[in-house]
Amino acid sequence: MAENSPILDVRGLKKFFPIRRGFLRTLVGHIRAVDDVSFDVRSGETLALVGESGCGKTTTAKVVLGLEAPTSGTLRFEGADLQTLDAAGRRRYRRSVQAVFQDPFASLNPRMRVGAIITEPLVVHEQLGRGQVREHGLRLLDLVGLPERSIDLFPHEFSGGQRQRIAIARALALEPKLIVLDEPVSALDVSIRAQILNLLRDLQARLGLAYLFITHDLAAVAYMSHTVAVMYLGKLVEFGPARAVATEPQHPYTRALFAAALPSHPDERREDVPLAGEVPSPLAPPPGCRFHTRCSAVMERCSREEPPLVHTDGRLVACHLYSPTPGAGPWQPQRAALGSLTSPSFTTGGNP
């Protein structure tokens, strides 16, 4: 594999859940949890998947982890198609891809000592003696900043931040190449979140890890991530460099998300971007642009045509504000609609 090739390459991923009703369990439809999503993650980099609850972030993570089978699409890890792997290949993949979950207490067995928890992957995958296993356990604890005595204690004897460090140590046991971080700090006190995020960044720099970062914490996105993918109702609506997406979001949905986040400083002024209504049902998503029922810059074509992802201002955006109008000649931004968003920092970008 080339040095700059993605370690994980996802193309056209779809995951639909069937809905059955009645005594005969008749199929009445599908929940389109993830609908044609593509992205890649590279070694030493972090891709953040952000969006409201129900947008498909966690389902995407479950498919990557092998906990859910994709309905369609391809997932390649280090160039190998996951759908064609044999038993040995699947075993290697499970070693290379690990996860850190949201609730550090629920993800740890309360009846097992910390040493047994963090070395369990080694016992399953490696042929090591008891002394070697304990030595590896102590090394992992040191790697995440916990004292040696922690190895003989139980999870309930630790704080929430310490328990998340234990979960991270367990994820590192098999020297993975990709770690899926599913809301890793959302269950922690604000004062502890920065410590865990700093630990994750330090481990990434030291070990060359790739992260798939699933989060609602938009403040952590620009700090932790290299690239951001914004999802809405199973679709990608914006994809680009983290700092650019966080400071100058282009899609109306992305703008509303970051406008609603707490500012980094009390004196920082944020624009007011209205976001009315609830997320539509993924069982029957609206036609055209799925965001048009809540968008303040909606146009007539939004309810008929699904916008493609187009290049604008160094990123991909799925919005008719940036897509060409049929029969209109050379592409031009829809300036009238852009003006209705009233953002002094908004830029119209360049041609796709």
C-alpha positions, 0 to 999 in steps of 0.5 A, a space after each residue: 500500500 502506498 504511503 499516502 493511501 487511506 488506511 480505511 476507504 469507504 465508498 457508497 456505503 448504505 445500511 438499511 434496516 427492514 421494518 416488518 409488521 403484523 402477524 406474518 411480519 410483512 415488510 413495509 419499508 426500510 429505515 435508511 440509516 446510512 444512504 450512500 456515504 463515502 469517506 476515507 481515513 489515513 494513518 495519523 489522522 482523525 476524521 470526525 463524523 458529526 450531526 444530530 442524533 439519528 443522522 447515521 453516525 453510530 450506524 456507520 461506526 458499527 459497520 466499520 467495526 463489523 457489528 453491522 453488515 452493510 446493505 451495499 457499498 465497499 469498505 477497504 482496509 489497507 486496500 483489502 475489500 472487507 466483504 471478501 476477507 477469509 476467516 484469517 483476514 477477518 481476524 487480522 482486521 479485528 486486531 487492527 480496528 478497535 473501539 472506545 465507547 461513550 460510557 466507560 463504566 458500561 463498557 468495562 466488566 465490573 467483575 473483572 480487575 483492570 489487569 484482566 480487562 486490558 489484557 483480555 485481547 492479548 489472551 484471546 489473540 496471543 500465546 503469552 505466559 502469565 508474566 508476559 501478559 502482566 508485563 504488557 498490562 503494566 506497559 499499557 497502564 503507563 501508556 495511558 497515565 495510570 499507576 501500576 497499582 491500578 492493575 489489581 483494582 476494579 472499575 468501580 474504584 476509579 473516576 470516570 476519566 480514569 475508567 476511560 483511560 482503562 478503555 483506551 488501554 484495552 483498545 491499544 492492547 493489540 497495537 491497532 491501526 484504526 480506533 473508532 472513538 464513539 463519543 469518547 468524552 461526552 459522559 465525562 465532566 468538562 474538566 476531564 474532557 480536555 485531559 482525555 482529548 490531549 491523551 488521544 492526540 498524544 497517542 496518535 502522534 506517538 503511535 501513528 494511529 488513525 481515528 474515526 471520531 464520532 461526536 456531538 461535541 463540536 468544540 472538540 471537532 476542530 481541536 481533535 480532527 483533521 477532516 470533518 464529515 457532516 451527516 444529515 439523515 443518512 447523507 453527507 452534506 459537507 466534507 472538508 478540512 476541520 478548521 475550515 468547516 468549523 470556522 466557515 461552514 458552507 452548508 446551511 445545516 452545518 452553519 446551524 450546528 456550529 452556530 448552536 455550539 457554545 463559543 470558545 470565549 464568552 465575548 465571541 459573538 455567534 450568528 443566529 441561524 434558525 433551525 426549525 422543526 424536527 429531523 424527518 423520519 429515515 423511514 420516509 425521507 423527504 424528496 430532493 434535498 433531505 434538509 429542505 424541510 428545515 432550511 431557511 434558504 430553501 429554493 423551489 428545486 430543493 424539494 425536487 432534486 437531490 443536490 450532489 456533492 460539489 467542490 466549493 472553497 476547498 471542500 465538498 458541499 451537497 447544497 443547491 446553493 453551490 450546484 449548477 442550475 440546469 440550463 443556466 450556463 456556467 456555474 454561479 453561486 445562488 447569491 440571493 439565497 446566500 444573502 438570506 443566511 446573513 453571515 458576515 464571515 460566509 464566503 461563496 467559494 469557487 467553481 466546483 
